[in-house]
Amino acid sequence: MFKVTLLTPKKELYVGLALKVVLPTEDGQITVLEFHQPLLTRLQRGIISIDDRWLFNVRDGIARISGFELMGIVQT
């Protein structure tokens, strides 16, 4: 499991642990699992899925994967 923090400029959408996160990037969807390679990516309009349980519609944003943490700042 890894830590996931998903924020908008006004509030926290999700803070917790996850096994899998699917992100809508400019190059298509990517799936983030434990031990993912460090990455900084721009997000596009789509759905962020956390463990196939939590779904968030986003317009755009940015995500950083580093170590055992995914940090996303998005517009909803």
C-alpha positions in Angstrom: 0.0 0.0 0.0 1.1 3.6 -0.6 -0.2 7.0 0.7 -2.5 8.9 -1.6 -3.3 12.6 -1.1 -5.7 14.2 -3.6 -6.4 17.9 -3.1 -8.2 20.8 -4.8 -7.3 24.4 -4.1 -10.2 24.5 -1.6 -10.4 21.0 0.0 -9.0 17.6 0.5 -10.7 15.0 -1.7 -8.9 11.9 -0.5 -6.2 11.2 2.1 -5.4 7.6 2.8 -3.8 4.4 1.7 -4.4 2.6 -1.6 -3.3 -0.5 -3.5 -4.0 1.0 -7.0 -4.7 4.4 -8.5 -5.7 5.0 -12.1 -4.9 8.5 -13.4 -6.1 10.2 -16.6 -2.9 11.7 -18.1 -2.2 13.6 -21.3 -0.7 10.3 -22.7 -3.6 8.1 -21.7 -4.5 6.4 -18.4 -1.8 5.1 -16.2 -2.1 2.7 -13.3 0.0 3.4 -10.2 0.9 0.5 -7.9 3.3 0.1 -5.0 7.0 0.7 -5.9 6.0 2.8 -9.0 8.8 4.6 -10.7 9.0 8.3 -9.6 7.0 10.4 -12.0 5.6 13.9 -12.4 2.7 14.1 -14.8 0.0 16.5 -16.0 -3.6 15.2 -15.6 -6.4 15.9 -18.1 -10.2 15.7 -17.9 -11.3 12.2 -16.7 -11.8 10.1 -13.7 -9.3 9.3 -11.0 -10.0 5.8 -9.6 -8.6 4.8 -6.2 -8.8 1.0 -5.6 -11.8 0.8 -8.0 -13.9 2.1 -5.1 -13.4 5.9 -4.9 -14.0 7.8 -8.2 -13.3 11.5 -8.7 -14.1 13.5 -11.8 -11.3 16.0 -12.6 -10.8 18.7 -15.2 -7.0 18.9 -15.0 -4.2 18.9 -12.5 -0.8 17.5 -11.7 0.3 14.3 -9.9 3.6 13.4 -8.4 4.6 9.9 -7.5 7.6 9.5 -5.3 8.6 6.7 -3.1 5.5 5.4 -1.4 3.4 8.5 -2.0 1.1 9.9 -4.7 0.2 13.6 -4.4 -2.3 15.1 -6.7 -3.5 18.6 -7.0 -6.6 18.8 -9.3 -9.5 21.0 -10.5 -12.9 19.4 -10.2 
